[in-house]
Amino acid sequence: MLGVRGAGLARSLRVMTQAWLQDSGALALARAAGTPRARHWQPSAGQGPRRRRLSLSAAAVVNSAPRPLQPYLRLMRLDKPIGTWLLYLPCTWSIGLAAEPGCFPDWYMLSLFGTGAVLMRGAGCTINDMWDRDYDKKVVRTANRPIAAGDISIFQSFVFLGGQLTLALGVLLCLNDYSIALGAASLLLVIIYPLMKRITYWPQLALGLTFNWGALLGWSAIKGSCDPSVCLPLYFSGIMWTLIYDTIYAHQDKRDDALIGLKSTALRFRENTKRWLSGFGVAMLGALSLVGVNSAQTVPYYTALAAVGAHLAHQIYTLDIHRPEDCWDKFTSNRTLGLIVLLGIVLGNLWKEKKTDEAKESMDSRIEN
């Protein structure tokens, strides 16, 4: 029976790869290992008339999967791919920066890290739901999570978690030895993050340390080791970014968190949230600028950083922390922000070849003269 379910899950994962590229609707980030909880006001793929149009949204694909598989797919949050995007994008930044001048990022590494992001986000959500099952039962909007609702037992969750981690290990073993050790070191963060919201008002910081590990791993997977002058400021910028978007998300949950005794930066910052987010935004842009200087980036990269700055300014200035739907919109817009950074890195790297060619032509003309 488990073999049949595993085969079905593998097929569903392949279909979901296309769904994540198109889905910008029902997205959520569950609180653990970087995945906050969905809101009850969000559009749901199962609502509406019985007659359904063909859809490739992530939620629709999960709902069309065999019924025995659906609880496992929801446990992985495959129906809400925003978390996978936010985990994956820092990996792509690092892989893009490590590419040779004039070259696109390594497509094999991008696909490998994409697969890893799906599996590790799913594993993180599974761990979170196992830790939080008693809390989830007390909150209406999380009571239908597979473990809290009783659709999946704790034993089944352990078995499923083991399967996800085994597959993730298979992905990790495709990398060099340095990267294997570095990747394995992140597992501790994945396990302990869900506990942070019980003991500190800064669980978003722990999430940032966890979710941006790919900023270190992507570079080492290409180059064989980390370059601190590039990787550390890139990692720091990702942490600042996570503090921004997950604080915004946490404002949706602040009432429930206060009632059940959980902590967050939203409860810590309260009405001073915009000041804190502005500080994080400045720090993020400063770190990304340092990354550009240390990696010899070019005009397109800094143009993208200007666009990122404008995006952050609009996001923070127009944020209404008392309207959950506005917080949700601002939160999900960070996928676009991450893609802007990636585009700047790729175009900036391609521009390097152009600058090199122009320099060679100038040198040749001087020699001829």
N, C-alpha and C positions, 0 to 999 in steps of 0.2 A: 504493500500500500504506500509506504514511504517512497519507494522507487518511482511509482506512478506520479506521486505528487511532485517529486523532484524534477522529473522530466517535464511535467506541465509548467512548473515554475521557470525552468530554463527557457521554454518556448515563450512564456509571458515576458521574461526579461528582454528577449530579443525584440519583441514587438514594442516594449516600453521605450527602447532607445529612440525610436522614431517619435513616440508620443511626447517625450520630454522636450524635443526640439520645437514642438508646435503648441504645447499647452502653456497658456498664460492665464488660465482661468482659476480653477479650484486648486490653489497652491497653498501649502502650509508647511511650517517648520516645527516639528515636534520638539519638546523642550530638552530632550536628552541627546547627548552627543551632538548637540547642535540642532535640535529639532523641536521648536515650540509647538504649542497645541493649536489645532484649528478652532475657528470660531463658529458658533451655531448659526450666525447670520450669513455665512458664506454660501454661495451657490453649490448645490449638491447634484452630482451626476444622476442620482436615482430619482430625483423629484420630477414632477411634471407629468404630462400625458404618457400613457402606455406606449403610444406609437413613437418610436425613437428614430431619429435620423442617424445615419452612419457618422460616427465621430471617432477621431483618433486621439482625443484628449486622454490624458493618463487615467483620470477617474473612469472614463467610459470603457477603456480597455480593461481595467481591473474589474469593473462590474460585469463585463462580458466573459470573464475568465470562468472556468469550471467552479461551481459553488464551493467545493471543499478547499480550493486553493485561495479563495478570496480573503479569508481571515489572515492568512500568512502574507499575502500581498499588501493588505492594509497594515499589518504589523510592521512591515518594512517601509511603510508610507510611500509605496510606489504610486499611489493615487495622488500624491502631493509632492511633485518633483522639485519645488523651490529649494528644499533643503539640500538635495543632491547638487543643484546648481551652485549654491553658496559654498558647498564643500569642494566642488570640482574647480571652480574658477581660479582660486589661488594656485592650484596645481598648474593650470594652463599658463598663468602669468610666468611662473618659474620656468616651465618648459620652453615658452616663447623666448624668454630672456637668454636661455642657455643655447639657443640655436646659433649656428654660424652666421656671420654677417651676410646679408643678401638672401638668406634661406628662410623658408617657412618653418614653423615648429615641426618637430618629429611627429608624424601622424600616428605611427605605431604607439609611441608613448602617450599621446593624447587619448587614444582608444583604450590603452591599458589602464591609465589613471581614471578614465571615465567608468570603466567596469569596477575598478576598486572603489570609486566614490559611491556607486550604487550599493555595493556589498557592505562597505563600512558604515554608510549612513543607515542601512537596514539593521546592521548589528547594533549600532548605537541606539536606535529606536527600540529594538527588542530589549536591550539592557535597561533602558529608561522605563519602559512599561512594566518590566519585572520589578524594578525598584519601587515604582509609583502606583502599583495596582490598587493599593488601599486608598490612596489619595484620589485616584481617577474615579473610583466608585462613588465618591462624595460630590462630584461635580457633574452636572447634567451633560455638558458638552464633551466630556471625556469618558462618561460611563459606558459608551458603546465601543470603546477600544477593545480589541479582541481578547486580551487577557482579562481586563476588568469585567467584560461582559460574560466571561466564561466560555467564549468560543474556542479558546486555546488554553490548555492547562499549563501549569508551571513546568511540568516535565517536558511537554511538547515544545515549550518555548526554549528550554535548555537544548534540546535536540536540534531545533531549528537554528538557534544561535551558533551551535557547534558547526552546523553545515555552512552557514554564512562565513564564519571565521576561517573554516577550512578552504573555501573557495577564495577568500581574500588572501590567505597565505599563498595559494597557488599563484595569484597575481603578483604578490610581493617577491616570490622566488624567481620571477622573470627578470628581476633587476640585479644590479651588481651587489657585491657583498656589503659594501658601505651602506647602500640604500636599504638593504634587507635589515641590517642592524638598526638603522635610523627609523625605518618604518615600524619595526617591532616595538621600539621605545614608545610609540604613540599609544599603544594599547592601554597603558595605565591611565592615560588621560581620558580615554573613551569610557573606561570603567568607572572612574571616580567622579566625572563631571556631574552625573545626576544627583550625587550626594551634596554638591556644593550649595544648591539652593536651600538646603536644610540648615546650613551653618554660616553662610555669609551673604551679605547683600551684593556681592560681586560675582555671582555665578556666570554672568556674561563674559567676564574676564577669563574664567576657566574654559568657557566655550570657545573664546577666541584662540586660546592656546591650542585647543584640540582641533578646531575646524581649519586652521591655517597651517597645519603641519606640512601640507603639500607644497607650501612655498619653499620649504627646505628640501623636501623629497624630490620634487620635480627637477631641480637643478642638479642634485647629486646623481639622479638616474641618467642624466645626459653626460655630465662632466666627470663622474666618478667620485666626487666629494663636494662639499659645500664651500663656496667662496663667501666668507663672512661679510665682506664689503658690500655684497649684493644681497645675499640670502637673509641676513639679519634685519636690515631695514625693510626688506620686502615682507618678512614675517611680522615685523612690528606694525607695518601699515595694514596688514590683514587683520591683526588683532584690534586695531583702532576701528576698522571698518565693521567688525563684528560687534563691538561695543555700541556702535551707532545703530545698526539695523536690529540687533536683538533687544536693545533698550526700547526702541520704538515698538517692537512686537510685545514686549513685556507689559507695556501700558494697557494692552488689551486685557491682560490677566490680573491686573493689580488688585482688583476687588476680591477675586477668588483666591489669589495667593495670600492676601492678608487674612482671609477667613480661615484658611486651612494651615496657616503657619509657615508658608514658603516665602523666601526672600528673593529680591531682584533689584537691579539698578533702578528700575522704574519706581520702586518704593523708596529707594535711597535718594534719588534725585528730586522726585516729586515735581514741584512747579519750577525748579531750576534745571529741568531736563534740557532745554534748548541751549543753555550756556554750556553744560557739559558736552552735549553733542557737537557744538561748535568747536570746542577745544579738541575733541577727538578728530573732527574733520580736518582741522589745521595740522594736527600731528600726522594724520594719514597722508595728506598732500605733501608735507615736508619730507616724510620718509620715502614716498614714491619719487620725489624729486632727487633725493640722494641716490636712490636706486638708478635713476637715469644717468646721473653724473658718473657713478662708479661703473656703469655698464656701457658708457659711451653712446647713450641713446641720442636720437636725432629729432628734428622738428616735429614729425607726426606724433611722437610720444608725448612731447610737451604740449602739443595742441590737444591731445586726448586728456591730459591732466587738467587743462583749463576747462574742458567740458565736464570732467568729473567734479571740479570745484563748483561749477555752476549747478550741476545736478544736486550736489550736497547742500548748497546754499538754498536752493528751492525746496528741497526735501525738508530741511530743518525749519526754514522760515515759515512755510505753510502748514507745518504739522500741527494738528489739533490732538493733544494727548488725551482729551476727554471723549473723543469719538473713535470707537474701536474700528469702524469701517475705514476711517481716514488713516489710522495707524496701519491697518492691513495694506492699504494701497501704497503707502510710503515704503513699507517693509518689502513688498514684492517688487517694487521698482528697483531694488538693489541688484537684481539680476542684470538689468540694463546697464547699471553703473559698472558692474564687473566686466561685462562684455565690452564696454568702452575702453577700459584699461587694457584688455586683451587686444583689441583692435589697434590701439596706440602702440603696443609692444611689437605686434607683427609688422605694421607699416613702418615703424621706426627702424626695425631691423632690416627690412627690405631697402630702406632709404640709405642705409650704411653702404650697400654695394654701389648705389648711385654716386655717393660722395667719393668712394674709393676710385671708381672709374674716372670721375672728373679730375681727381688728384693725379691719376696716372697720365691722363691726357695732357694736363698742365705741365707735368714733369717732362713728358716726351717732347712737347713743343719747345720747352726751354733748352733741352739737349740739342734739338735740331737747329735752334737759333744760335 
